[in-house]
């Protein structure tokens, strides 16, 4: 398939492009910064088109470039979840791009959502649950999904909403939990400051995230919301301690230094219908 990946140089995008190429797909990669793209190991294996979706995107949807599917990952401003620009800028820009793509004839749209769409709901979260976002980021993503579902009624297309939970791996944000821990260990610090770590979360290695996007692409019959998650809750403390063991570090964990985020419940994890697809592929 010919697949367009927006946000191709981001944490998720760089791995999704690698996975698609490994599976034999033809990739059109887009991002704002061509210099960053040129540093990607896949740069010479894709057709790269520089684009800022907030400025103009028409050149992405010409007959020559029009793909069989779009994997839409671009979303500026993360990990700042609380700023209104997610609603005021990102939401209208993304809706305009995706609606134009559907109007141009793209039959399959895969979009990165977020577990923050669920809001403060506690425990296992399945894909059919109602959403109650409490942050501008979660609200903007949730509204984009609902708008695209309304668009389907006027102009049918396949919509796969990949609701991301917590991810880790190469290229992760330098301020993410494990990135900070790795840096503290590598710098030989004696103490690592963290929350109490009792909260339960759903963490997935970035390679598994990339594989999930590829599976969704190749299984368009799996439509609607798709939780992109492990389905296995783990405490933040256990995750940190596992990492310390992997790196053979005896760094002291200063628990309780940071408060718990007030926009997340203490315990939540995902349930995903992709697990059935994965089981069928490996059996």
C-alpha positions as CSV (number, residue, x, y, z in Angstrom):
1,X,0.0,0.0,0.0
2,X,1.0,3.6,-0.4
3,X,0.8,5.1,3.0
4,X,1.2,8.8,4.1
5,X,2.6,9.3,7.6
6,X,2.2,12.7,9.1
7,X,4.5,13.6,12.1
8,X,6.9,11.1,10.7
9,X,9.9,12.3,12.7
10,X,8.2,12.2,16.1
11,X,8.6,9.6,18.7
12,X,5.8,7.4,17.3
13,X,6.2,8.4,13.6
14,X,9.8,7.4,13.2
15,X,9.0,3.9,14.4
16,X,5.8,3.6,12.4
17,X,7.7,4.5,9.2
18,X,10.3,1.8,9.9
19,X,7.6,-0.8,10.6
20,X,5.7,0.0,7.4
21,X,8.9,-0.2,5.3
22,X,9.8,-3.5,6.9
23,X,6.4,-4.8,5.9
24,X,6.8,-3.8,2.2
25,X,4.6,-0.7,2.2
26,X,5.4,2.4,0.2
27,X,5.7,5.4,2.5
28,X,5.2,9.2,1.9
29,X,6.6,10.8,5.1
30,X,5.7,14.3,6.1
31,X,7.0,16.6,8.8
32,X,7.8,20.3,9.4
33,X,11.6,20.0,9.7
34,X,13.4,18.4,6.7
35,X,16.7,18.6,8.6
36,X,15.4,16.3,11.3
37,X,14.0,14.0,8.7
38,X,17.3,13.7,7.0
39,X,18.7,12.2,10.2
40,X,16.2,9.4,10.1
41,X,17.6,6.0,9.0
42,X,14.7,5.6,6.6
43,X,15.0,9.0,4.8
44,X,16.4,7.6,1.5
45,X,13.7,4.9,1.4
46,X,10.6,7.1,1.5
47,X,9.3,10.0,-0.4
48,X,9.6,12.9,2.0
49,X,7.4,16.0,1.7
50,X,8.0,19.0,4.0
51,X,4.8,20.3,5.4
52,X,3.4,22.3,8.3
53,X,-0.3,21.3,8.4
54,X,-1.1,24.5,10.2
55,X,0.0,26.6,7.2
56,X,-0.9,24.6,4.1
57,X,-1.5,21.0,3.2
58,X,-2.9,21.1,-0.3
59,X,0.4,20.0,-1.9
60,X,0.1,16.7,0.1
61,X,-3.2,15.8,-1.6
62,X,-2.4,16.1,-5.3
63,X,-3.3,13.2,-7.5
64,X,0.4,12.1,-7.7
65,X,0.7,11.8,-3.9
66,X,-2.7,10.7,-2.9
67,X,-2.2,7.6,-0.8
68,X,-4.3,4.5,-0.1
69,X,-4.2,5.4,3.6
70,X,-3.1,8.2,6.0
71,X,-1.6,7.5,9.4
72,X,-2.0,10.9,11.1
73,X,0.4,11.4,14.0
74,X,1.3,15.1,13.7
75,X,0.2,17.1,16.8
76,X,2.4,19.9,18.0
77,X,2.8,21.0,21.6
78,X,3.2,17.8,23.6
79,X,3.6,16.9,26.4
80,X,1.9,20.1,27.5
81,X,-1.6,18.6,27.9
82,X,-3.3,21.6,29.6
83,X,-2.9,24.5,27.1
84,X,-5.9,25.7,25.1
85,X,-3.9,25.7,21.8
86,X,-4.9,22.0,21.5
87,X,-8.5,23.2,21.0
88,X,-7.9,26.6,19.4
89,X,-5.2,25.6,16.9
90,X,-4.5,21.9,16.6
91,X,-8.1,20.7,16.5
92,X,-9.3,23.0,13.6
93,X,-6.1,22.4,11.6
94,X,-6.2,18.7,11.9
95,X,-9.9,18.5,11.1
96,X,-9.4,20.7,8.0
97,X,-6.6,18.4,6.8
98,X,-8.4,15.1,7.4
99,X,-11.7,16.3,6.0
100,X,-9.9,17.5,2.8
101,X,-8.1,14.2,2.5
102,X,-11.4,12.3,2.8
103,X,-12.9,14.6,0.2
104,X,-10.0,14.0,-2.1
105,X,-10.7,10.3,-2.0
106,X,-8.4,8.8,0.7
107,X,-10.4,5.7,1.8
108,X,-8.6,4.8,5.1
109,X,-7.7,7.2,7.9
110,X,-5.8,6.1,11.0
111,X,-5.4,8.8,13.7
112,X,-3.5,8.8,17.0
113,X,-5.8,9.4,19.9
114,X,-5.0,9.4,23.6
115,X,-6.1,7.6,26.8
116,X,-6.7,11.1,28.3
117,X,-10.0,11.0,26.3
118,X,-11.3,8.8,29.1
119,X,-10.8,11.4,31.7
120,X,-10.8,10.4,35.4
121,X,-12.4,7.0,34.8
122,X,-10.8,4.3,37.0
123,X,-9.8,0.7,36.2
124,X,-9.9,-1.2,32.9
125,X,-11.0,0.9,30.0
126,X,-12.5,-0.6,26.9
127,X,-13.1,0.9,23.5
128,X,-16.9,1.2,23.9
129,X,-16.8,3.3,27.0
130,X,-18.0,6.9,27.0
131,X,-15.3,9.6,27.1
132,X,-15.1,12.4,29.7
133,X,-11.9,14.3,28.9
134,X,-10.7,16.8,31.6
135,X,-7.7,18.4,29.7
136,X,-7.7,20.6,26.6
137,X,-5.5,17.9,24.9
138,X,-7.9,15.1,25.7
139,X,-10.9,17.2,24.8
140,X,-9.4,18.2,21.4
141,X,-8.6,14.7,20.5
142,X,-12.0,13.4,21.6
143,X,-13.7,16.2,19.6
144,X,-11.7,15.4,16.5
145,X,-12.7,11.8,16.7
146,X,-16.4,12.6,17.0
147,X,-16.2,15.1,14.1
148,X,-14.6,12.4,11.9
149,X,-17.4,10.0,12.9
150,X,-20.0,12.5,11.8
151,X,-18.0,13.0,8.5
152,X,-18.3,9.3,7.9
153,X,-22.0,9.7,7.6
154,X,-21.7,12.1,4.7
155,X,-18.6,10.7,3.0
156,X,-18.0,7.1,4.0
157,X,-14.4,6.0,4.8
158,X,-12.6,3.7,7.1
159,X,-11.7,5.4,10.4
160,X,-9.3,3.7,12.9
161,X,-8.8,5.7,16.0
162,X,-5.6,4.5,17.7
163,X,-6.0,5.5,21.4
164,X,-2.5,5.6,22.8
165,X,-1.7,4.9,26.4
166,X,1.9,5.1,27.7
167,X,4.9,4.4,25.5
168,X,8.6,4.1,26.0
169,X,11.7,3.5,23.9
170,X,14.2,5.1,21.6
171,X,13.3,8.7,20.8
172,X,11.0,9.2,23.7
173,X,10.6,12.7,25.2
174,X,13.6,13.6,27.3
175,X,11.3,14.6,30.2
176,X,9.4,11.3,30.2
177,X,9.8,9.0,33.2
178,X,12.2,6.4,31.9
179,X,14.2,8.9,29.9
180,X,14.8,10.9,33.1
181,X,15.7,7.7,35.0
182,X,18.1,6.6,32.3
183,X,19.8,10.0,32.3
184,X,20.1,10.0,36.1
185,X,21.7,6.5,36.0
186,X,24.0,7.3,33.1
187,X,25.2,10.5,34.9
188,X,26.0,8.6,38.0
189,X,23.5,10.4,40.2
190,X,22.9,8.9,43.7
191,X,19.2,9.8,43.9
192,X,16.2,9.7,41.5
193,X,13.3,11.9,42.4
194,X,9.8,10.5,41.6
195,X,6.2,10.3,42.8
196,X,5.3,7.6,45.3
197,X,4.8,5.4,42.3
198,X,1.7,3.5,43.5
199,X,-0.3,4.6,40.4
200,X,-1.2,1.8,38.0
201,X,-0.6,2.5,34.3
202,X,-0.5,0.7,30.9
203,X,2.9,0.9,29.3
204,X,3.8,-0.4,25.9
205,X,7.3,-0.5,24.1
206,X,7.3,1.8,21.1
207,X,8.0,-1.1,18.8
208,X,4.8,-2.7,19.8
209,X,3.0,0.6,19.2
210,X,4.4,0.7,15.7
211,X,3.3,-2.8,15.1
212,X,-0.2,-2.0,16.2
213,X,-0.5,0.8,13.7
214,X,0.7,-1.5,11.0
215,X,-1.8,-4.2,12.0
216,X,-4.6,-1.7,12.0
217,X,-3.5,-0.5,8.5
218,X,-3.5,-4.1,7.2
219,X,-6.9,-5.0,8.9
220,X,-9.3,-2.2,7.8
221,X,-12.2,-4.3,9.1
222,X,-11.1,-3.5,12.6
223,X,-12.7,-0.1,12.7
224,X,-13.5,2.7,15.2
225,X,-11.7,3.2,18.5
226,X,-8.7,0.8,19.0
227,X,-6.9,1.0,22.3
228,X,-3.2,0.8,21.6
229,X,-2.0,-0.7,24.9
230,X,-0.6,-3.7,26.6
231,X,-3.7,-4.6,28.6
232,X,-1.5,-5.3,31.6
233,X,-1.5,-2.7,34.5
234,X,1.9,-2.1,36.2
235,X,2.7,0.3,39.0
236,X,5.1,3.2,38.1
237,X,7.3,2.0,41.0
238,X,7.6,-1.6,39.5
239,X,8.4,-0.1,36.1
240,X,11.2,2.0,37.6
241,X,12.6,-0.8,39.6
242,X,12.6,-3.1,36.6
243,X,14.5,-0.5,34.7
244,X,17.0,-0.2,37.5
245,X,17.6,-3.9,37.4
246,X,18.0,-3.9,33.6
247,X,20.7,-1.2,34.0
248,X,22.2,-2.8,37.1
249,X,21.8,0.4,39.0
250,X,21.5,0.9,42.8
251,X,20.3,4.5,42.4
252,X,18.1,5.4,45.4
253,X,14.5,6.2,44.6
254,X,13.3,9.3,46.4
255,X,9.6,8.4,46.4
256,X,7.0,11.2,47.0
257,X,9.2,14.0,45.7
258,X,6.6,14.8,43.0
259,X,2.8,14.9,43.5
260,X,0.5,12.7,41.5
261,X,-1.0,14.4,38.4
262,X,-4.4,15.8,39.1
263,X,-5.7,14.9,35.6
264,X,-5.2,11.1,35.8
265,X,-6.9,8.5,38.1
266,X,-4.7,6.4,40.3
267,X,-5.3,3.2,38.3
268,X,-6.3,2.7,34.7
269,X,-5.3,0.4,31.8
270,X,-6.6,-0.5,28.4
271,X,-8.5,-3.4,26.9
272,X,-8.0,-3.7,23.1
273,X,-9.8,-5.5,20.3
274,X,-6.5,-5.7,18.4
275,X,-5.4,-8.5,20.7
276,X,-7.7,-10.9,18.7
277,X,-6.0,-9.8,15.5
278,X,-2.5,-10.3,17.0
279,X,-3.5,-13.8,18.3
280,X,-4.8,-14.8,14.9
281,X,-1.6,-13.6,13.2
282,X,0.7,-15.5,15.6
283,X,-1.4,-18.7,15.9
